[in-house]
Amino acid sequence: MDDQLQKIVQPLLSWYDANARVLPWRDNPTPYRVWVSEIMLQQTRVEAVKPYFERFTSELPTVAALAAAPEEQLMKLWEGLGYYSRARNLQKAARAVVGRYGGVLPEQPEELLLLPGIGEYTAGAVASIAYGKPAPAVDGNVLRVLSRVTASREPVGDLSVKRGFAGRLREIYPAGRAGAFTQSLMELGAIVCVPNAAPKCGECPLSALCAAHAQGIEQELPVKAEKKKRTVEEKTVFLILCGEKAALRKRPEKGLLAGLWEFPNTPGRLSPQQAADWLKALGVSPVKIERLPASKHIFTHREWHMANYLVTAESAAPDGAAPDGGLVWADREELAQTYTLPTAFQSCLRQFLSRN
């Protein structure tokens, strides 16, 4: 038994019982609801996830419903959350669960790990929270808590460090309270032993047990590798209007934002004359070209710096496609209900939606 970490179990559970936030996925924590919430919470704030989770589980309440959902519905439900491969992997895994397990997620972490998009953290979360298994779910919040409690200077980005902490946790899981213990560690890291700010040691149930606090080195931990700088990409984006409709096109099925819809765009910052030439090559005859405010969007490893143009075009082809066949024309209702636009294009979308 790990004596150093064993001491945190009861104080942490008592604190969690009294202080746990009310979150929609904690109400009726079925394996499906736990799984969906954990995938949504990857790289995304809790407050942002809440309405998405409610809408998603309302429209797709079961594994079978998710497996059978049309792609456009799935992408629309995910619109704005980003990291869209998460949604696609959710559906791939749902189809595998329907095929292999009759629509019920397996209980064991080893089986969960075989499903698309499920790594060690998510497998541990589902197994412990939904099934009560002593399966650690070690994410950044948990690593921060454990690094500080133990005053560990091992780099938390190393997989061996994460697995080492997971092994130590596995030894101390309390019988009958696996889900609460997993969530108590997550919760403490989210609201008390916080990232990017001074930890709230005065509110922490583990302050008397925390080696980093005793040494006064809380803010030196955890040790992380230096982040790589993001690549900056210049783009020119076109809001092309024809009557009450805007031109869209679909992105390639592989790569960044794969298979989603976008406003037509091209690399580089084009001058108005270059923009007119590019539009004509696309098959659009511009009547008027106006500059819109520039915008920026930050991805994990890159930034888009965008010059935006508002283009008034001649009438679209009768079938709704531009002459090159690469565009479709969508009105406000279709953009709201049918087509999924990534957040990167929200600046132009707002311009379109705000027009009389």
N, C-alpha and C positions, 0 to 999 in steps of 0.2 A: 504493500500500500504506500502511496506517495504521501508522506506525512505533511509535507509543506502545503500541498494543495488540498489535502483532506480537510484542513481546518476552515477552508472557505465555504464548504458546502452548506452548512446550516445557516450561517449568517446571510449568505446569498439568497437562499430559499425564503427565509423569513422576510428579507427586504423585498424580494420579488412579489411575495404574497400581498404585501401592503402597498406596493408602488407600481405594479405592472400597468402600463398604458392599456386603455381599451382600444383594441384594433380589430377591424372587421374579420380578419382571418383567424383571430383567436376565439371568436365565437363559432362554435361547431367546427373544430379543427380536424376535418376529415382529411385523409391522405391527399385527395385531389386539391382541396382548398389550400392546404399547407404547401403543396408543390407549386401551385400557380403563384401564390404569394411570394415564395422564396425566389422564383425565377424573376418575377417583376421587381423585387427589391434589389436585385443585382445592379449595381451602378446607379441606383435611383433612390431618391429620398422617400421616406415613409409617407409624408404628407402628400407627395405627388402621386404615390401609388394607390392610395385609398380609393378615389373615385374610379380609377381604372379597374381595380380588383372587383369592386361592386358591380360595375357594368359587365365586365367579362364573365364573372360567375353567374350573373343573372341571365345573360344570353346563352352561355355555354356552361350549364350547371354540372355536367358530368364528363368523365373521360371520353365516353362514347360521343357526346355532343361535340366536343373539341375535335375528335378524330374525324368527324363527318363534316365539319364546318367548311364552307367555300373559302378559298384563299382571300378573296376580297373582303369578306366579313371579318376574317381573322385579322387581316392587316388594318382594317378600319378600327377594330376594337383596340388595337395596339398603337394606333396613330398618336404620335407625340411622346411616347415612352422611349423611343430610340432603341438602338441595338436590336434591330428587327430580327436578326438571326435567332434571338431567344424565342420569339413567337413561332418561327418555323420549326425549331427544334422541339418546342412544346407539342406541336401537332404531330411531328414524326414520332415522338415518344408515345403520345396518346394512341396513335395507330398501332404501335408495337405492343402497347399494353392491352389493347382490344384483341389483337391477334394472339398474343402469347398467354395472357393472364385473365381473359374474359372481362376486360375493362376495369379490373381492380389492381391498383399499384401494388407491387410486391412489398413485403415487410422488411426483408433483409437488405442492408446497405450494398452488399455484393451484387445482388440482383438489380437494384436500382441503378448502380453504376454502369450497367450494360445498356441503359436507355440513352438515346441522343440528348445532349444538353445537360445531363445530370453528372456533376462532379462529386468529389468527396464531401464538400460542404453541404450541397443540396441533399445528397443521399443521407447524410447524418441527420439533417433537419427533419426530413420526412420520417425516417425510421424512429427517431426519438420523440418528436412532437406528436406525430399521428399514431405511432404504434408502440410507444413506450420502451423502445430498445435503448440500451446503453451505448448509443452511437454519437460521438461528438460531432458538432458542426462548427468548424473552426474557420471564421472569417476574419476580416481586419479588426472588427470590434473586439472579438474574443482574443485575438493575438495581442492587442494592445493591453487588455486587462491582464492577461497572463504574463506578458513581458514585464509589466510594472509590479505585479504582485511578487514575482520571483526575481526582480531586478536583472532580468536576462538582457545581455547585449548581443545575443545572436540575431543576425539579420532576418527579419520576419518574412522577407521575400523569398527565402530559401525553402523549397518544398520539404527538405529534411527537418527544418525547424518546425514547420506547421505540423508535420506528421509526428514529430517528437512530442509536441504539446498534446496532440490528439491522443497519443498513446497514454500519456500521463492522466489525462482526463478520464479515459475509458476505465481506469482502475478505481475511480472514486465516485462513479455514478450512483446516486441514492436509489435504492429499490423503490419502485412504485412512483418515482417522481422524475423520471428521465426527461420528459418533455418540459417540465417546469425548470429543471436545472439547465438544460440547453438554452431556454429562452431567458433565464436569469442572467447568464453570461452575456448573451446578445444585448439585453436591455441595459445592463450596467455600462457596457461599452458605448451604447448609443446615447445615453442621457446623463451619465455621471462621469465615467472615465473616458471623456470625449476626445475626438480628434481635432486637430487644428485650433486648439484653445487650451487654456489651463484646466486641468481636471478638477472636478468639484469634490476635493478630498474631504471637506467638511460634511458632505452628504453621503459619503461612501461607507457601506457596511463593512468593507474590507480594509479600511484605512489602518486599523491597528495591526493587521496582518501583512500589510504591503511593504515589501522590502525597499522598493523605490521611494515610497513616502518616508520611510524611516531614514533613508540616506539623502533625502531632498533632491532626488534626480528624476522625479516623475516626468518632467517635460523633456528630458533627454531620451526618453524611451517611448515607443519601440525604435530600434535601429532599422532604418530603411535605406535601400540603395537610392542613389540620386536619380531623379526622374529624367528621362530623355526629353529633349526639347521637341515640341510638336513641329511638324512640317507645315509651312504656310503655302497654300495654293490660291492663286488668283483666279477668279471666275467672272464671267459676265452672264447674267440671268435675264431672261426676257419674259415679261408679262404681256403676252400677245392677245389682244382683245378683238373679237369680231362680234359686233352686236352685244348681246348679254352673255357671251361665252368666252372662256379663256382656253388657250391651247395648252395641252399637256402631252407628255410622251412618257413611255415606260423605260425605266432604267434596265441595264443588262441583268440577266438572271444570276450573274456571279459578281462578287466584289462588293464595295461599299454601297449600302442602301439597295441591295439587290432586289430587282423585281418591283420596286415601288414606283409611283408616279412622280413626275417632277415638271416644273416649268422648264422649257427649253433653255439650255445653257451651253457654254463653251469655255475652255480654258483661256486664261488671260483676261486683261482689261481692254475691251474694245472701245475705240473712239466712235462717235455717232456714225461716221462714214463707214468704218469697219463693221459696225453693227448692221447697217443697212445692207452691205454686201453679204454678210453672213446670213441674214434673213432671206435674201433673194436666193442664195444657194440652197437654203432649206426648203424653198418653195413658197415662201410667204411674201406677198407684195405689200410693203408698209406704206400706209398713207401718212402716218405721223409717228415720230420717234421722240420720246421725252425721257430725260434722266429721272430716276427715282433715287431716294436716299440709299446710300451704300449700306451694306449689312455684313455681319460676321457670324460664323457658326463654328463652335469648337467641338471637335470629336476627341476621342481619347488620344490619338497620336497625330492628329493633323488639324489645321484650321482652314476654313474657307473664308477668304476675303472677297466679297461679291460686289461688283458694280451692277446695278439693276436698271433696266430700261422698261418703260411702258410703251407698247407698240399698238397703234391702231391699224388693223389690217383690213384688206378688202374681204369680201364675203368668202366664207369657207366653201369647200366643195360640197355638193348636195348630200353626200353620204356622211358628212361630218368629219372627213379626213382632209388634211392638207394635201396638196398635189403630190408630195413625195410619199404619202401614205404613212409617215412616221408620227403624225400628230392626231390627237382626238380633241374635240371641243366640248367643254363641260360648263354648265351653268352653276349657279350658287348651290342649288339643291343637290346636284350630282357631286359637287366637291364636298358637301357636308355629309352625304350618305354613302357614296359609292367609291370615290377615288381616295387613296391613302397618300397624303403628301407628307414627307418628312419635315421635322421642325426646321431644318436648314432653310426651307423655302417659305417660312411663315411671314417674312417681311413682305414679299410680293403677294402672298395670299391675303394678308390684311388689307393691302391696297385694293385688291379686287373686291373683297367683301364690303369695303367701306364706300364703294362707288354707288351713286344713286341709280 
